[in-house]
Amino acid sequence: AQLASRIAAVAKYGSANGDDVFSKIKGLISDMISKLEKEAGEEATEKSYCDEEMAKTAAKRSELDDDIARLTSKIDQDSS
């Protein structure tokens, strides 16, 4: 919507001074594509980080669950 309104404004008022309207529109589209590609790259980096941290957390949780099971078993043996 933002890009469409900017293109409409350029198309309406840009031709008044004799400049090539389509070159401005192409520039706006190229800028928007660059911005979206940058955002997609940032999101991919963030997702990669989150996936890595979730894997570490799952491994640590599994390790701690094993420790709890071992200690619970030891407590049960000692109390019998």
All heavy atoms as a GROMACS GRO file, in nm:
protein
  600
    1ALA      N    1   0.083  -0.119   0.000
    1ALA     CA    2   0.000   0.000   0.000
    1ALA      C    3   0.087   0.125   0.000
    1ALA      O    4   0.058   0.221  -0.070
    1ALA     CB    5  -0.092  -0.001   0.121
    2GLN      N    6   0.194   0.121   0.078
    2GLN     CA    7   0.283   0.236   0.085
    2GLN      C    8   0.351   0.258  -0.050
    2GLN      O    9   0.358   0.371  -0.098
    2GLN     CB   10   0.387   0.213   0.195
    2GLN     CG   11   0.485   0.327   0.210
    2GLN     CD   12   0.595   0.294   0.310
    2GLN    OE1   13   0.609   0.181   0.352
    2GLN    NE2   14   0.671   0.394   0.347
    3LEU      N   15   0.399   0.150  -0.110
    3LEU     CA   16   0.466   0.161  -0.239
    3LEU      C   17   0.368   0.209  -0.345
    3LEU      O   18   0.402   0.295  -0.427
    3LEU     CB   19   0.526   0.027  -0.279
    3LEU     CG   20   0.597   0.023  -0.414
    3LEU    CD1   21   0.715   0.120  -0.414
    3LEU    CD2   22   0.644  -0.118  -0.445
    4ALA      N   23   0.246   0.158  -0.342
    4ALA     CA   24   0.145   0.196  -0.441
    4ALA      C   25   0.112   0.344  -0.432
    4ALA      O   26   0.102   0.414  -0.534
    4ALA     CB   27   0.019   0.113  -0.422
    5SER      N   28   0.100   0.396  -0.312
    5SER     CA   29   0.069   0.539  -0.298
    5SER      C   30   0.187   0.625  -0.342
    5SER      O   31   0.168   0.732  -0.402
    5SER     CB   32   0.029   0.572  -0.154
    5SER     OG   33   0.137   0.549  -0.067
    6ARG      N   34   0.309   0.578  -0.316
    6ARG     CA   35   0.427   0.654  -0.360
    6ARG      C   36   0.438   0.654  -0.512
    6ARG      O   37   0.469   0.755  -0.573
    6ARG     CB   38   0.554   0.596  -0.298
    6ARG     CG   39   0.561   0.620  -0.147
    6ARG     CD   40   0.675   0.550  -0.081
    6ARG     NE   41   0.804   0.600  -0.126
    6ARG     CZ   42   0.920   0.542  -0.099
    6ARG    NH1   43   0.923   0.432  -0.028
    6ARG    NH2   44   1.033   0.594  -0.142
    7ILE      N   45   0.408   0.538  -0.574
    7ILE     CA   46   0.412   0.529  -0.720
    7ILE      C   47   0.304   0.618  -0.781
    7ILE      O   48   0.328   0.687  -0.880
    7ILE     CB   49   0.395   0.382  -0.765
    7ILE    CG1   50   0.522   0.304  -0.730
    7ILE    CG2   51   0.366   0.373  -0.914
    7ILE    CD1   52   0.511   0.155  -0.754
    8ALA      N   53   0.185   0.618  -0.722
    8ALA     CA   54   0.077   0.702  -0.774
    8ALA      C   55   0.115   0.850  -0.766
    8ALA      O   56   0.090   0.927  -0.860
    8ALA     CB   57  -0.051   0.676  -0.696
    9ALA      N   58   0.177   0.891  -0.656
    9ALA     CA   59   0.218   1.030  -0.642
    9ALA      C   60   0.325   1.066  -0.744
    9ALA      O   61   0.321   1.175  -0.805
    9ALA     CB   62   0.269   1.056  -0.500
   10VAL      N   63   0.421   0.978  -0.766
   10VAL     CA   64   0.527   1.004  -0.864
   10VAL      C   65   0.467   1.010  -1.004
   10VAL      O   66   0.503   1.097  -1.084
   10VAL     CB   67   0.638   0.896  -0.855
   10VAL    CG1   68   0.731   0.904  -0.974
   10VAL    CG2   69   0.716   0.912  -0.727
   11ALA      N   70   0.375   0.919  -1.034
   11ALA     CA   71   0.314   0.917  -1.166
   11ALA      C   72   0.231   1.043  -1.190
   11ALA      O   73   0.230   1.098  -1.301
   11ALA     CB   74   0.226   0.794  -1.182
   12LYS      N   75   0.166   1.092  -1.088
   12LYS     CA   76   0.080   1.209  -1.102
   12LYS      C   77   0.160   1.338  -1.110
   12LYS      O   78   0.136   1.424  -1.195
   12LYS     CB   79  -0.018   1.216  -0.985
   12LYS     CG   80  -0.119   1.328  -0.995
   12LYS     CD   81  -0.219   1.320  -0.883
   12LYS     CE   82  -0.324   1.429  -0.895
   12LYS     NZ   83  -0.423   1.422  -0.789
   13TYR      N   84   0.257   1.355  -1.020
   13TYR     CA   85   0.329   1.482  -1.012
   13TYR      C   86   0.467   1.478  -1.076
   13TYR      O   87   0.526   1.580  -1.104
   13TYR     CB   88   0.345   1.522  -0.865
   13TYR     CG   89   0.212   1.539  -0.795
   13TYR    CD1   90   0.173   1.453  -0.694
   13TYR    CD2   91   0.125   1.641  -0.831
   13TYR    CE1   92   0.052   1.466  -0.630
   13TYR    CE2   93   0.002   1.655  -0.769
   13TYR     CZ   94  -0.034   1.567  -0.669
   13TYR     OH   95  -0.155   1.581  -0.606
   14GLY      N   96   0.521   1.360  -1.100
   14GLY     CA   97   0.656   1.349  -1.154
   14GLY      C   98   0.668   1.393  -1.298
   14GLY      O   99   0.772   1.443  -1.340
   15SER      N  100   0.564   1.376  -1.376
   15SER     CA  101   0.571   1.411  -1.517
   15SER      C  102   0.556   1.561  -1.539
   15SER      O  103   0.579   1.610  -1.650
   15SER     CB  104   0.464   1.335  -1.595
   15SER     OG  105   0.336   1.370  -1.547
   16ALA      N  106   0.521   1.636  -1.440
   16ALA     CA  107   0.501   1.780  -1.455
   16ALA      C  108   0.630   1.853  -1.487
   16ALA      O  109   0.630   1.951  -1.560
   16ALA     CB  110   0.438   1.838  -1.328
   17ASN      N  111   0.744   1.806  -1.435
   17ASN     CA  112   0.869   1.875  -1.461
   17ASN      C  113   0.949   1.813  -1.574
   17ASN      O  114   1.064   1.847  -1.595
   17ASN     CB  115   0.953   1.883  -1.332
   17ASN     CG  116   0.987   1.748  -1.276
   17ASN    OD1  117   0.960   1.647  -1.338
   17ASN    ND2  118   1.048   1.747  -1.158
   18GLY      N  119   0.891   1.717  -1.646
   18GLY     CA  120   0.955   1.660  -1.764
   18GLY      C  121   1.045   1.542  -1.737
   18GLY      O  122   1.103   1.488  -1.830
   19ASP      N  123   1.060   1.500  -1.613
   19ASP     CA  124   1.142   1.383  -1.582
   19ASP      C  125   1.071   1.255  -1.628
   19ASP      O  126   0.949   1.253  -1.644
   19ASP     CB  127   1.169   1.373  -1.432
   19ASP     CG  128   1.260   1.484  -1.382
   19ASP    OD1  129   1.332   1.542  -1.466
   19ASP    OD2  130   1.258   1.511  -1.261
   20ASP      N  131   1.149   1.151  -1.648
   20ASP     CA  132   1.092   1.023  -1.687
   20ASP      C  133   1.024   0.961  -1.565
   20ASP      O  134   1.090   0.927  -1.466
   20ASP     CB  135   1.203   0.931  -1.739
   20ASP     CG  136   1.149   0.798  -1.785
   20ASP    OD1  137   1.028   0.789  -1.813
   20ASP    OD2  138   1.229   0.702  -1.793
   21VAL      N  139   0.894   0.949  -1.571
   21VAL     CA  140   0.815   0.897  -1.460
   21VAL      C  141   0.851   0.752  -1.431
   21VAL      O  142   0.866   0.713  -1.316
   21VAL     CB  143   0.664   0.908  -1.492
   21VAL    CG1  144   0.581   0.843  -1.383
   21VAL    CG2  145   0.623   1.052  -1.512
   22PHE      N  146   0.870   0.674  -1.534
   22PHE     CA  147   0.895   0.532  -1.514
   22PHE      C  148   1.030   0.504  -1.451
   22PHE      O  149   1.045   0.406  -1.378
   22PHE     CB  150   0.878   0.456  -1.646
   22PHE     CG  151   0.736   0.456  -1.693
   22PHE    CD1  152   0.698   0.531  -1.802
   22PHE    CD2  153   0.638   0.384  -1.626
   22PHE    CE1  154   0.567   0.534  -1.844
   22PHE    CE2  155   0.506   0.385  -1.667
   22PHE     CZ  156   0.471   0.460  -1.778
   23SER      N  157   1.128   0.588  -1.474
   23SER     CA  158   1.257   0.566  -1.409
   23SER      C  159   1.244   0.588  -1.258
   23SER      O  160   1.306   0.516  -1.180
   23SER     CB  161   1.365   0.657  -1.467
   23SER     OG  162   1.340   0.792  -1.436
   24LYS      N  163   1.164   0.684  -1.219
   24LYS     CA  164   1.141   0.707  -1.076
   24LYS      C  165   1.065   0.588  -1.014
   24LYS      O  166   1.096   0.543  -0.904
   24LYS     CB  167   1.063   0.835  -1.052
   24LYS     CG  168   1.144   0.960  -1.080
   24LYS     CD  169   1.065   1.084  -1.048
   24LYS     CE  170   1.148   1.208  -1.077
   24LYS     NZ  171   1.075   1.330  -1.043
   25ILE      N  172   0.966   0.539  -1.087
   25ILE     CA  173   0.888   0.425  -1.039
   25ILE      C  174   0.978   0.302  -1.028
   25ILE      O  175   0.972   0.228  -0.928
   25ILE     CB  176   0.766   0.398  -1.129
   25ILE    CG1  177   0.666   0.515  -1.116
   25ILE    CG2  178   0.699   0.266  -1.094
   25ILE    CD1  179   0.552   0.510  -1.213
   26LYS      N  180   1.062   0.279  -1.127
   26LYS     CA  181   1.156   0.167  -1.122
   26LYS      C  182   1.249   0.181  -1.002
   26LYS      O  183   1.280   0.082  -0.935
   26LYS     CB  184   1.239   0.160  -1.250
   26LYS     CG  185   1.162   0.114  -1.371
   26LYS     CD  186   1.250   0.118  -1.494
   26LYS     CE  187   1.172   0.093  -1.620
   26LYS     NZ  188   1.256   0.107  -1.740
   27GLY      N  189   1.291   0.303  -0.974
   27GLY     CA  190   1.377   0.328  -0.858
   27GLY      C  191   1.306   0.296  -0.728
   27GLY      O  192   1.363   0.235  -0.638
   28LEU      N  193   1.180   0.337  -0.719
   28LEU     CA  194   1.101   0.308  -0.599
   28LEU      C  195   1.085   0.157  -0.580
   28LEU      O  196   1.099   0.105  -0.468
   28LEU     CB  197   0.963   0.374  -0.608
   28LEU     CG  198   0.957   0.526  -0.593
   28LEU    CD1  199   0.816   0.575  -0.623
   28LEU    CD2  200   0.999   0.567  -0.454
   29ILE      N  201   1.056   0.087  -0.688
   29ILE     CA  202   1.038  -0.058  -0.679
   29ILE      C  203   1.170  -0.125  -0.640
   29ILE      O  204   1.173  -0.214  -0.556
   29ILE     CB  205   0.983  -0.114  -0.812
   29ILE    CG1  206   0.839  -0.064  -0.832
   29ILE    CG2  207   0.988  -0.266  -0.814
   29ILE    CD1  208   0.781  -0.095  -0.967
   30SER      N  209   1.279  -0.081  -0.700
   30SER     CA  210   1.410  -0.138  -0.667
   30SER      C  211   1.445  -0.115  -0.521
   30SER      O  212   1.498  -0.204  -0.453
   30SER     CB  213   1.519  -0.078  -0.756
   30SER     OG  214   1.498  -0.112  -0.889
   31ASP      N  215   1.416   0.005  -0.471
   31ASP     CA  216   1.442   0.036  -0.330
   31ASP      C  217   1.360  -0.054  -0.239
   31ASP      O  218   1.410  -0.104  -0.138
   31ASP     CB  219   1.411   0.182  -0.300
   31ASP     CG  220   1.508   0.279  -0.366
   31ASP    OD1  221   1.615   0.234  -0.412
   31ASP    OD2  222   1.476   0.400  -0.372
   32MET      N  223   1.234  -0.074  -0.274
   32MET     CA  224   1.147  -0.158  -0.192
   32MET      C  225   1.195  -0.304  -0.194
   32MET      O  226   1.196  -0.370  -0.090
   32MET     CB  227   1.002  -0.150  -0.240
   32MET     CG  228   0.905  -0.226  -0.154
   32MET     SD  229   0.896  -0.174   0.017
   32MET     CE  230   0.814  -0.018   0.003
   33ILE      N  231   1.236  -0.352  -0.311
   33ILE     CA  232   1.288  -0.489  -0.320
   33ILE      C  233   1.414  -0.504  -0.235
   33ILE      O  234   1.430  -0.603  -0.162
   33ILE     CB  235   1.314  -0.528  -0.467
   33ILE    CG1  236   1.181  -0.544  -0.540
   33ILE    CG2  237   1.397  -0.655  -0.476
   33ILE    CD1  238   1.195  -0.561  -0.690
   34SER      N  239   1.502  -0.406  -0.242
   34SER     CA  240   1.625  -0.411  -0.161
   34SER      C  241   1.593  -0.414  -0.012
   34SER      O  242   1.653  -0.490   0.064
   34SER     CB  243   1.714  -0.290  -0.191
   34SER     OG  244   1.756  -0.292  -0.324
   35LYS      N  245   1.497  -0.332   0.027
   35LYS     CA  246   1.456  -0.327   0.168
   35LYS      C  247   1.399  -0.462   0.213
   35LYS      O  248   1.434  -0.512   0.320
   35LYS     CB  249   1.352  -0.217   0.187
   35LYS     CG  250   1.299  -0.204   0.326
   35LYS     CD  251   1.192  -0.096   0.335
   35LYS     CE  252   1.125  -0.096   0.470
   35LYS     NZ  253   1.012  -0.004   0.476
   36LEU      N  254   1.315  -0.522   0.130
   36LEU     CA  255   1.254  -0.651   0.163
   36LEU      C  256   1.359  -0.762   0.169
   36LEU      O  257   1.352  -0.850   0.255
   36LEU     CB  258   1.145  -0.686   0.063
   36LEU     CG  259   1.019  -0.598   0.070
   36LEU    CD1  260   0.926  -0.632  -0.046
   36LEU    CD2  261   0.949  -0.613   0.202
   37GLU      N  262   1.456  -0.759   0.077
   37GLU     CA  263   1.563  -0.858   0.079
   37GLU      C  264   1.647  -0.845   0.206
   37GLU      O  265   1.686  -0.945   0.266
   37GLU     CB  266   1.651  -0.846  -0.044
   37GLU     CG  267   1.585  -0.894  -0.171
   37GLU     CD  268   1.666  -0.868  -0.296
   37GLU    OE1  269   1.759  -0.784  -0.292
   37GLU    OE2  270   1.638  -0.931  -0.398
   38LYS      N  271   1.674  -0.723   0.247
   38LYS     CA  272   1.751  -0.700   0.369
   38LYS      C  273   1.675  -0.753   0.490
   38LYS      O  274   1.732  -0.821   0.576
   38LYS     CB  275   1.778  -0.551   0.386
   38LYS     CG  276   1.856  -0.517   0.511
   38LYS     CD  277   1.875  -0.367   0.524
   38LYS     CE  278   1.939  -0.335   0.658
   38LYS     NZ  279   1.934  -0.195   0.692
   39GLU      N  280   1.545  -0.723   0.497
   39GLU     CA  281   1.462  -0.772   0.608
   39GLU      C  282   1.457  -0.924   0.610
   39GLU      O  283   1.463  -0.986   0.717
   39GLU     CB  284   1.321  -0.715   0.599
   39GLU     CG  285   1.313  -0.568   0.631
   39GLU     CD  286   1.173  -0.510   0.611
   39GLU    OE1  287   1.080  -0.585   0.572
   39GLU    OE2  288   1.156  -0.389   0.633
   40ALA      N  289   1.447  -0.986   0.493
   40ALA     CA  290   1.442  -1.132   0.485
   40ALA      C  291   1.574  -1.192   0.535
   40ALA      O  292   1.574  -1.294   0.605
   40ALA     CB  293   1.415  -1.176   0.342
   41GLY      N  294   1.685  -1.129   0.501
   41GLY     CA  295   1.815  -1.175   0.549
   41GLY      C  296   1.826  -1.165   0.700
   41GLY      O  297   1.878  -1.256   0.766
   42GLU      N  298   1.778  -1.054   0.754
   42GLU     CA  299   1.782  -1.036   0.900
   42GLU      C  300   1.694  -1.139   0.970
   42GLU      O  301   1.732  -1.194   1.074
   42GLU     CB  302   1.737  -0.895   0.936
   42GLU     CG  303   1.836  -0.788   0.894
   42GLU     CD  304   1.781  -0.646   0.909
   42GLU    OE1  305   1.661  -0.630   0.941
   42GLU    OE2  306   1.858  -0.551   0.887
   43GLU      N  307   1.578  -1.167   0.914
   43GLU     CA  308   1.488  -1.266   0.973
   43GLU      C  309   1.548  -1.406   0.966
   43GLU      O  310   1.533  -1.485   1.060
   43GLU     CB  311   1.352  -1.261   0.904
   43GLU     CG  312   1.271  -1.138   0.939
   43GLU     CD  313   1.139  -1.129   0.864
   43GLU    OE1  314   1.104  -1.224   0.790
   43GLU    OE2  315   1.071  -1.026   0.878
   44ALA      N  316   1.616  -1.436   0.857
   44ALA     CA  317   1.681  -1.567   0.843
   44ALA      C  318   1.791  -1.583   0.948
   44ALA      O  319   1.806  -1.690   1.008
   44ALA     CB  320   1.736  -1.585   0.703
   45THR      N  321   1.866  -1.476   0.971
   45THR     CA  322   1.972  -1.479   1.071
   45THR      C  323   1.912  -1.500   1.210
   45THR      O  324   1.963  -1.580   1.289
   45THR     CB  325   2.052  -1.348   1.068
   45THR    OG1  326   2.108  -1.331   0.938
   45THR    CG2  327   2.162  -1.348   1.171
   46GLU      N  328   1.804  -1.430   1.239
   46GLU     CA  329   1.739  -1.443   1.369
   46GLU      C  330   1.682  -1.584   1.388
   46GLU      O  331   1.696  -1.644   1.494
   46GLU     CB  332   1.627  -1.340   1.382
   46GLU     CG  333   1.557  -1.343   1.516
   46GLU     CD  334   1.448  -1.238   1.530
   46GLU    OE1  335   1.434  -1.152   1.441
   46GLU    OE2  336   1.378  -1.243   1.631
   47LYS      N  337   1.621  -1.638   1.283
   47LYS     CA  338   1.565  -1.773   1.291
   47LYS      C  339   1.677  -1.874   1.315
   47LYS      O  340   1.662  -1.966   1.396
   47LYS     CB  341   1.488  -1.809   1.165
   47LYS     CG  342   1.426  -1.948   1.175
   47LYS     CD  343   1.348  -1.984   1.053
   47LYS     CE  344   1.283  -2.120   1.057
   47LYS     NZ  345   1.332  -2.218   1.146
   48SER      N  346   1.788  -1.859   1.246
   48SER     CA  347   1.901  -1.949   1.265
   48SER      C  348   1.950  -1.946   1.409
   48SER      O  349   1.975  -2.049   1.470
   48SER     CB  350   2.014  -1.910   1.169
   48SER     OG  351   2.130  -1.982   1.198
   49TYR      N  352   1.961  -1.826   1.464
   49TYR     CA  353   2.003  -1.810   1.604
   49TYR      C  354   1.904  -1.878   1.698
   49TYR      O  355   1.944  -1.951   1.789
   49TYR     CB  356   2.018  -1.662   1.638
   49TYR     CG  357   2.043  -1.637   1.785
   49TYR    CD1  358   2.169  -1.657   1.840
   49TYR    CD2  359   1.940  -1.595   1.868
   49TYR    CE1  360   2.192  -1.636   1.974
   49TYR    CE2  361   1.962  -1.574   2.003
   49TYR     CZ  362   2.089  -1.593   2.056
   49TYR     OH  363   2.110  -1.572   2.189
   50CYS      N  364   1.776  -1.855   1.675
   50CYS     CA  365   1.673  -1.913   1.762
   50CYS      C  366   1.674  -2.065   1.753
   50CYS      O  367   1.661  -2.133   1.855
   50CYS     CB  368   1.535  -1.860   1.724
   50CYS     SG  369   1.510  -1.687   1.769
   51ASP      N  370   1.689  -2.118   1.632
   51ASP     CA  371   1.695  -2.264   1.616
   51ASP      C  372   1.814  -2.322   1.691
   51ASP      O  373   1.802  -2.427   1.757
   51ASP     CB  374   1.701  -2.302   1.469
   51ASP     CG  375   1.572  -2.276   1.395
   51ASP    OD1  376   1.467  -2.256   1.462
   51ASP    OD2  377   1.574  -2.276   1.270
   52GLU      N  378   1.928  -2.256   1.682
   52GLU     CA  379   2.048  -2.302   1.752
   52GLU      C  380   2.028  -2.300   1.903
   52GLU      O  381   2.062  -2.396   1.974
   52GLU     CB  382   2.167  -2.214   1.714
   52GLU     CG  383   2.297  -2.252   1.777
   52GLU     CD  384   2.411  -2.160   1.738
   52GLU    OE1  385   2.406  -2.098   1.630
   52GLU    OE2  386   2.506  -2.150   1.817
   53GLU      N  387   1.971  -2.191   1.953
   53GLU     CA  388   1.948  -2.180   2.098
   53GLU      C  389   1.845  -2.282   2.146
   53GLU      O  390   1.859  -2.338   2.255
   53GLU     CB  391   1.903  -2.037   2.133
   53GLU     CG  392   2.013  -1.934   2.118
   53GLU     CD  393   2.133  -1.960   2.207
   53GLU    OE1  394   2.115  -1.986   2.328
   53GLU    OE2  395   2.247  -1.956   2.156
   54MET      N  396   1.742  -2.307   2.066
   54MET     CA  397   1.642  -2.406   2.105
   54MET      C  398   1.704  -2.546   2.110
   54MET      O  399   1.671  -2.625   2.199
   54MET     CB  400   1.524  -2.404   2.007
   54MET     CG  401   1.436  -2.281   2.020
   54MET     SD  402   1.358  -2.265   2.181
   54MET     CE  403   1.244  -2.401   2.175
   55ALA      N  404   1.794  -2.577   2.018
   55ALA     CA  405   1.861  -2.707   2.019
   55ALA      C  406   1.948  -2.721   2.144
   55ALA      O  407   1.948  -2.826   2.210
   55ALA     CB  408   1.946  -2.724   1.894
   56LYS      N  409   2.020  -2.615   2.179
   56LYS     CA  410   2.103  -2.618   2.300
   56LYS      C  411   2.016  -2.636   2.424
   56LYS      O  412   2.050  -2.712   2.515
   56LYS     CB  413   2.183  -2.488   2.314
   56LYS     CG  414   2.297  -2.474   2.216
   56LYS     CD  415   2.367  -2.342   2.238
   56LYS     CE  416   2.474  -2.315   2.136
   56LYS     NZ  417   2.536  -2.182   2.155
   57THR      N  418   1.904  -2.565   2.428
   57THR     CA  419   1.813  -2.573   2.542
   57THR      C  420   1.754  -2.714   2.555
   57THR      O  421   1.746  -2.768   2.666
   57THR     CB  422   1.700  -2.469   2.528
   57THR    OG1  423   1.758  -2.339   2.520
   57THR    CG2  424   1.603  -2.474   2.644
   58ALA      N  425   1.716  -2.772   2.443
   58ALA     CA  426   1.660  -2.908   2.447
   58ALA      C  427   1.764  -3.008   2.497
   58ALA      O  428   1.732  -3.098   2.576
   58ALA     CB  429   1.609  -2.948   2.309
   59ALA      N  430   1.887  -2.993   2.452
   59ALA     CA  431   1.994  -3.084   2.497
   59ALA      C  432   2.018  -3.068   2.646
   59ALA      O  433   2.033  -3.167   2.719
   59ALA     CB  434   2.121  -3.058   2.418
   60LYS      N  435   2.023  -2.944   2.693
   60LYS     CA  436   2.046  -2.918   2.835
   60LYS      C  437   1.931  -2.972   2.918
   60LYS      O  438   1.951  -3.031   3.024
   60LYS     CB  439   2.065  -2.768   2.858
   60LYS     CG  440   2.097  -2.729   3.000
   60LYS     CD  441   2.234  -2.779   3.040
   60LYS     CE  442   2.272  -2.724   3.176
   60LYS     NZ  443   2.400  -2.775   3.221
   61ARG      N  444   1.809  -2.954   2.870
   61ARG     CA  445   1.693  -3.004   2.943
   61ARG      C  446   1.697  -3.156   2.954
   61ARG      O  447   1.669  -3.214   3.059
   61ARG     CB  448   1.564  -2.959   2.875
   61ARG     CG  449   1.442  -3.007   2.947
   61ARG     CD  450   1.315  -2.968   2.876
   61ARG     NE  451   1.204  -3.029   2.944
   61ARG     CZ  452   1.102  -2.963   2.995
   61ARG    NH1  453   1.097  -2.834   2.983
   61ARG    NH2  454   1.004  -3.026   3.055
   62SER      N  455   1.733  -3.221   2.844
   62SER     CA  456   1.744  -3.366   2.846
   62SER      C  457   1.849  -3.412   2.946
   62SER      O  458   1.827  -3.507   3.022
   62SER     CB  459   1.780  -3.416   2.706
   62SER     OG  460   1.800  -3.554   2.707
   63GLU      N  461   1.961  -3.342   2.948
   63GLU     CA  462   2.068  -3.374   3.043
   63GLU      C  463   2.019  -3.357   3.187
   63GLU      O  464   2.044  -3.443   3.273
   63GLU     CB  465   2.187  -3.282   3.016
   63GLU     CG  466   2.306  -3.303   3.104
   63GLU     CD  467   2.417  -3.203   3.072
   63GLU    OE1  468   2.445  -3.179   2.954
   63GLU    OE2  469   2.474  -3.149   3.169
   64LEU      N  470   1.949  -3.250   3.212
   64LEU     CA  471   1.898  -3.225   3.348
   64LEU      C  472   1.789  -3.325   3.386
   64LEU      O  473   1.783  -3.367   3.503
   64LEU     CB  474   1.847  -3.081   3.359
   64LEU     CG  475   1.955  -2.973   3.350
   64LEU    CD1  476   1.892  -2.834   3.347
   64LEU    CD2  477   2.054  -2.984   3.464
   65ASP      N  478   1.705  -3.363   3.292
   65ASP     CA  479   1.604  -3.465   3.320
   65ASP      C  480   1.670  -3.597   3.357
   65ASP      O  481   1.624  -3.667   3.449
   65ASP     CB  482   1.512  -3.484   3.199
   65ASP     CG  483   1.412  -3.370   3.182
   65ASP    OD1  484   1.392  -3.294   3.278
   65ASP    OD2  485   1.355  -3.359   3.071
   66ASP      N  486   1.778  -3.631   3.288
   66ASP     CA  487   1.852  -3.753   3.322
   66ASP      C  488   1.911  -3.743   3.463
   66ASP      O  489   1.909  -3.840   3.538
   66ASP     CB  490   1.964  -3.779   3.220
   66ASP     CG  491   1.911  -3.817   3.083
   66ASP    OD1  492   1.791  -3.853   3.073
   66ASP    OD2  493   1.989  -3.809   2.986
   67ASP      N  494   1.965  -3.626   3.496
   67ASP     CA  495   2.019  -3.606   3.631
   67ASP      C  496   1.911  -3.622   3.737
   67ASP      O  497   1.933  -3.685   3.841
   67ASP     CB  498   2.084  -3.468   3.644
   67ASP     CG  499   2.215  -3.457   3.569
   67ASP    OD1  500   2.270  -3.561   3.527
   67ASP    OD2  501   2.264  -3.342   3.552
   68ILE      N  502   1.794  -3.567   3.710
   68ILE     CA  503   1.683  -3.577   3.806
   68ILE      C  504   1.643  -3.723   3.823
   68ILE      O  505   1.622  -3.770   3.936
   68ILE     CB  506   1.562  -3.492   3.759
   68ILE    CG1  507   1.595  -3.344   3.774
   68ILE    CG2  508   1.437  -3.527   3.837
   68ILE    CD1  509   1.492  -3.251   3.712
   69ALA      N  510   1.633  -3.795   3.713
   69ALA     CA  511   1.595  -3.937   3.721
   69ALA      C  512   1.699  -4.015   3.801
   69ALA      O  513   1.664  -4.100   3.885
   69ALA     CB  514   1.578  -3.995   3.582
   70ARG      N  515   1.826  -3.989   3.776
   70ARG     CA  516   1.933  -4.059   3.846
   70ARG      C  517   1.930  -4.028   3.995
   70ARG      O  518   1.938  -4.118   4.079
   70ARG     CB  519   2.069  -4.019   3.787
   70ARG     CG  520   2.188  -4.092   3.846
   70ARG     CD  521   2.318  -4.050   3.780
   70ARG     NE  522   2.338  -3.906   3.768
   70ARG     CZ  523   2.384  -3.827   3.866
   70ARG    NH1  524   2.412  -3.878   3.984
   70ARG    NH2  525   2.400  -3.698   3.846
   71LEU      N  526   1.914  -3.902   4.029
   71LEU     CA  527   1.911  -3.863   4.170
   71LEU      C  528   1.786  -3.914   4.241
   71LEU      O  529   1.792  -3.953   4.358
   71LEU     CB  530   1.924  -3.711   4.183
   71LEU     CG  531   2.060  -3.653   4.141
   71LEU    CD1  532   2.054  -3.501   4.139
   71LEU    CD2  533   2.170  -3.703   4.232
   72THR      N  534   1.674  -3.912   4.172
   72THR     CA  535   1.550  -3.964   4.231
   72THR      C  536   1.566  -4.113   4.260
   72THR      O  537   1.525  -4.162   4.366
   72THR     CB  538   1.431  -3.940   4.136
   72THR    OG1  539   1.420  -3.800   4.110
   72THR    CG2  540   1.302  -3.990   4.196
   73SER      N  541   1.625  -4.183   4.166
   73SER     CA  542   1.650  -4.327   4.186
   73SER      C  543   1.742  -4.350   4.305
   73SER      O  544   1.719  -4.440   4.386
   73SER     CB  545   1.711  -4.385   4.059
   73SER     OG  546   1.751  -4.518   4.079
   74LYS      N  547   1.844  -4.268   4.316
   74LYS     CA  548   1.939  -4.281   4.427
   74LYS      C  549   1.869  -4.254   4.561
   74LYS      O  550   1.890  -4.325   4.659
   74LYS     CB  551   2.057  -4.187   4.408
   74LYS     CG  552   2.164  -4.203   4.511
   74LYS     CD  553   2.284  -4.115   4.480
   74LYS     CE  554   2.389  -4.136   4.589
   74LYS     NZ  555   2.509  -4.057   4.565
   75ILE      N  556   1.785  -4.152   4.564
   75ILE     CA  557   1.711  -4.118   4.687
   75ILE      C  558   1.620  -4.235   4.724
   75ILE      O  559   1.610  -4.273   4.842
   75ILE     CB  560   1.631  -3.987   4.670
   75ILE    CG1  561   1.727  -3.868   4.665
   75ILE    CG2  562   1.530  -3.969   4.782
   75ILE    CD1  563   1.661  -3.737   4.626
   76ASP      N  564   1.550  -4.291   4.625
   76ASP     CA  565   1.460  -4.405   4.651
   76ASP      C  566   1.536  -4.525   4.705
   76ASP      O  567   1.490  -4.593   4.796
   76ASP     CB  568   1.384  -4.443   4.525
   76ASP     CG  569   1.280  -4.338   4.485
   76ASP    OD1  570   1.245  -4.252   4.571
   76ASP    OD2  571   1.235  -4.342   4.368
   77GLN      N  572   1.654  -4.551   4.653
   77GLN     CA  573   1.736  -4.664   4.699
   77GLN      C  574   1.784  -4.641   4.843
   77GLN      O  575   1.784  -4.732   4.924
   77GLN     CB  576   1.857  -4.684   4.609
   77GLN     CG  577   1.827  -4.752   4.479
   77GLN     CD  578   1.953  -4.766   4.393
   77GLN    OE1  579   2.057  -4.707   4.421
   77GLN    NE2  580   1.941  -4.845   4.286
   78ASP      N  581   1.827  -4.517   4.868
   78ASP     CA  582   1.879  -4.485   5.003
   78ASP      C  583   1.769  -4.487   5.108
   78ASP      O  584   1.795  -4.521   5.224
   78ASP     CB  585   1.948  -4.349   5.003
   78ASP     CG  586   2.079  -4.349   4.926
   78ASP    OD1  587   2.131  -4.460   4.897
   78ASP    OD2  588   2.130  -4.240   4.893
   79SER      N  589   1.649  -4.454   5.071
   79SER     CA  590   1.543  -4.450   5.169
   79SER      C  591   1.479  -4.587   5.193
   79SER      O  592   1.406  -4.606   5.290
   79SER     CB  593   1.435  -4.350   5.128
   79SER     OG  594   1.372  -4.391   5.008
   80SER      N  595   1.506  -4.685   5.108
   80SER     CA  596   1.448  -4.817   5.130
   80SER      C  597   1.532  -4.904   5.220
   80SER      O  598   1.636  -4.894   5.256
   80SER     CB  599   1.426  -4.899   5.006
   80SER     OG  600   1.448  -4.845   4.886
   0.00000   0.00000   0.00000
